[in-house]
Amino acid sequence: MNYSVNWFKYKLPNSDTITAGASERLISGLSDGFAFAPFLSPAESLLTIPRDSIPEEREMKTAPSPLPSSTTRAEHRHEVEEIIRSLGGKNGKTVAARAIRIDMHIDLHATFETLCRAYPDAFTFAFSTPASGTWIGSTPELLLSAGALDIRTMALAGTRKASESGPWDRKNTEEQMMVTGFIKEILTRFFPENDISTGTPFTKRFGDVEHICTDIIVSATHSGFPLGQLLTTLSPTPAVCGSDRIASLELIERLEAFPREYYAGFCGPGNIDGTSQFYVMLRSAKCSPDGVCIYAGGGITPLSDADDEWRETEIKSEAIINKLINKQE
């Protein structure tokens, strides 16, 4: 079986159109096509699969790639407690992630269609290259959309069951404010502050969970700005990394027993129909021919409880696990 073909497939939120493409080529940097970058995303790691013409039957083969072992509850508790200790009671956060490995074959085509039906207002994606391995997921979080009229992003943080009601608690509210402040600060490096507007925070639902979301818009038209540089400066945001990026990255590298690879990186169409749209790779999984690894994380602050944080990752992972093994709602 030939794994030299790079392929992608995606559906934009609230759209019925599925776009697919494949190519023998893989372009370094941002170009017309489907772009993707890992969690650690310096400019040189941003890659694009161009939209070449290749027969559809070659599009969804799974590239062989090693999968990590599942994170144990004890390992996750240790990570959470070490992060809390490192914060020293000060306001801040670092995201602790866990891996959940399932040794079973995944039908990529059927799973992609299931995700599209289950989460119509999310960005559903799948892509594969020999360099990245094969990834699939359905994410609610926009990293950046750049069109002719404006530039849009969102601050998405905080998690609770959709069945809960009432105001959000302090921990989740503070997490979301950290993300909002970080994104606005990054945008002011590229655009005049007066052109940046911030919406009112609202509750955004994804399956059985919900988050706090704030829309952020650069309202004026800005042509010729360095889109690739902006993407790799924004990513990773505190929503998937931490309020102090350098310190959080050091903790993540030291405490997590697996590389995140493309989990919490970003992907999406670049310059297709005049618009580029990139989404954070949450609710995502890495696939191999004989298994799949789901990733889930949560923001750890001085107010965190290790048991609560484990339950949060359970809730988040269930949203994708049930669809990956083709259980129908």
N, C-alpha and C positions, 0 to 999 in steps of 0.2 A: 504494500500500500504506500502511495506517495504522499508524504506530508509536507511537500515543498510549497503547497498552495496556502496563501494567507487569506482568510475569509472573515466576513463580518455580517451581522444581521441586527437590525434594530427597529424599534417602533417608538416614535415620539409620544409624549403624554397627550391624551385626549385626541388621538389620531387613529384612524383605521388602516393607515398605510404602513406596510412593512417594507423596508428597504434592505437589500442584500447586495453583496458584491464580493469578488474574490480576485486575487492577482498573484502572479508569480513574483511580483516585486514588493519590496517593503522600503518605504522612503523614510529617511532620518529627518526629523523635524515636522513642522506643521505644514500640510499641503492639502489639496482638494481630495477628499475621501474620508475614511474613518480613522480618527486619531485616538491614541491611547497612551497613557503614561502610568508608571507604577506609583506606589505610595511615596517613595522617595523619588521625586521627579525633577531632577536638574534638566536643563534645556536639552542636553544630548540624549536623554532617555525618552523624549517624546517622539513617537513613531506614527506613521500614517500608512494605511493600506489603501492604495488608489482604487478607483472604481474601474477595473478592467473587465473585459468580457470573458467569462469562463463558464462552462456549462454548470447549471444549478446542481446537478447530482454530485458535484465535487465539493459542495459548499460547507457541509457540516460534519466533517470528519474530526475526530478528537485526536489531537497531537499527544504523543506519549510524553509525560512529564511527571516527576516525582511529587507525591503529596505528603504533607506533614502528618504526624500523629495527632490525635485529639488532645486538647488541653484538659488536664484533670481539674477537678474542683479545688484540690489542694494547691495546685500550681496557680490557678486563677486567684485564690484567696491570698496567696503569698504576694502576687503582683499588686493586688489592690492595697494590701497593707503596707507594702514598700512605697507605693506612690503616696499614700496618705502620710506616711512618716517623712517622706522627702519634702512635702509641702509645708510641714512644720506649723500647721494651723493657719497659714497665710492663704488669702484668697487666690485661687488658681485651680487648674485642672490638668490632668493627663489622661488620655484614653487608653484603657486596658482592653485588649482584644483576646479572643480565644478562637481556636480552630476546632471544628467538629468534622471528623472524617467518617464517611460511610462507604464501606467496601461493597459497592454494587454498580452495575452498569446503568448509565443514564442515557435515555433517548433524548438527544439534544433538540431535535425537531419538535417532538411532542411536548417537551418541557417548555420550550420557548413559547409555543402556542398557549399552553396552560397559564404561563406567567402573564401573557398579554391579556387573556380573558380575566384573570384574577385581579390584576392591578391596571386598569385602563388609563388611570391618570398618572402612572409612573413611566419612567424611561426604561424600557426592556431591551436588553442587549445580549449579544453573544459574539465572541470573536476568537480567532485562533491563529497563532503563528508558531513556528518551531521555537522561536526565541522566548515567547511569553507563555506558551501553553494555551490551554483552552479555558475560557471564562464565560460564565452566563449569570444573569441576574436581572433584578428589577428594582430600580432605585428611585426614591422620591426627591433626591437632593440635586438641584441645579447648581453647578459650579459657576458657569458663565454662559450667557447667550449674547451674541453680538450680531446685530442686524443693521439695516440701513437707518433706522430711526433712533435706536437706543441700545444700551448695554445693560443687561440684567443679571442679577445674581440673587442669592438668598442666604440668610443665616438660619440654619436649621439645627436645633439642639433640644435636649430634654426629651424624655421618653416616659410614657405611662400607658396603661391599658386604655383602649378606646372606651371601655365601659365606665371608667372613672369620670367624675364630674367635679365641678367647682373650680376654684382658682388653682393655678400651678403652685407647687411648693417652692421654697426659697432656693434649694439646690438646683432644680431645673431652670428656674428663672435666671439665676446667676450664670449658669452655663451658657444659656442662650445670649445673654448680654455680652459675655466674653467673645463669642463668635461674631456678633454684630460689630463690636468695636474693632476687632482685628480686620474684618473685611473692609470696613470703611477706611481704616488707616492705610491698607494696601492700595485701595482705589485712589486715594489722594496722592499717591506717588506717580500716578499716570494721568489723572484728570483734575481739573479745577474743583475745589471743594464745593463751590456753589452749584455745580452741575450734578451733584450726588444727592439723591433724596432717599429717605428711609421711611418705609411704611409702618403701620401699626402692627405689632406682633399679633398673630392669630394662631389657632390650633389647626394643624394639618394632619389629616388621618392617612395612615397607610396600613391597610388590612386591619388587624386587630390592635394596632398600636397607634399612638398619635404623638406629635412633636410640636414644639413652639417654632413658628416660622416668621421671619421678617423679610419682606421683599425689599431689595435695594436696587435702585435704578440710576444709571448715568443717563440723564435725559437728553443731553445735546448730542448731535452727531459728531463723531470723532473718527475721521478717516486716517488710515496709515499708522495707527498706533500698533506697538509690537504685541500682537495677540498671544503668540507663543510665550513671550517673556511674562506677560500678565498671568497666564495660566499657571506657569511653573513658579511664580511668586506667590500666588494665592494658595496653591496646593503644597502641602496639606494644611487645611484650616484647623483651628482649635476644635472644631466639631469632630475631627477624626484623629487629631494629634494631641494638642494641648495649648494652654494659654501662653506658655513660654516654649516656643518651638524647639529651640536648641536643647534645653533641659529635658523636654518631653521625649525627643528623639533618642537622647542618650539613655533614658529610662526604658523606653520601648525596646531598644536594641539589647540592653542588659537583661531585662526581665522576661521578655517573650521568647518562648522556646522554638519559634518558627519565624521565617521571614514573611512579612506581609505580601511581598511581591505586588500584585495589582489590586489586592483588597485595599479599599480606601484611596486608590489612585483615581484617575478619571478617564472617561472615554466619551466619544460622540462624533457626530458628523462635522467636518470642517469645510466651510465654504460650499455648501450644497444648497442650491436655490437661493444664493445670496446671503445665507445665514449660517453661522457656526453655533452649535449648541453642545456643551460639554457637561457631563453629570458625574458626580462622585460615585465611585463603585461600591456602594453599600448594598446590603441584601444580595450578596454575590457569592459565587462558588467557583472554585477551580476544578476542572474535570480531567480525568485520565480515562483510558479505555476500560479500566476495571474499578473505578472508584470516583468519589467526589469529596471535596472538602469545603464546608460552609464556614464563613467567618462572621463573627459578631463582636461588637465592642460597646463600651459605655464610658462616659466621662467620670473620672474619679476626682472628687474634691474632698476637702476636710470633713464635709458632711456625709460622705459616702459610708454605706454599710456593705460589707463583703457579700453577705447573703442576698441583700437587695440587688446588688450589681450582678450577681450570678443569675438571679431571676430575670433581670432585664435582658441579658444575653439570650436566655431561653426563649423569651417572648419574641425577640427580634429574629432569632434563627428559625423558629417555627414558621414564620411567614414565608420562608423560602424552602425549608425542608419539606413541608407538606406538598409543595408544588414540584419539587425536584423528583420526588418518588411517585409523581403522577396521581396523587390523591385528588379527586375532583370535589369541588365545593358543592 
